[in-house]
Amino acid sequence: MFSTTITHSTTIQDWLVDRVADYTERAPHQVDPAIPLAELGMDSVSAVALCGEIEDRWMLDIDPTLVFEYPTIAAISAHLTAETAVAA
């Protein structure tokens, strides 16, 4: 079970890296999951759009303040991993 959680978290993180790369017009390898989204160039409009994509992708009800409470991809990924585990 533990390895499933890690794999799931990695899958979420990889997806987030790809989406943030798209929003910031970077290659995915240029997106560091430990750097805050604002420092990567995400504005508030893009952040809210990302929250909408997260809702659609994982069928979760996400508050747009998610990106302020969890400012990095790594933090968002950990939070979503916990949320999807509870939903399952």
Helices and strands as residue ranges (DSSP letters): H 2-24, G 28-30, H 37-40, H 44-58, H 66-69, H 73-87
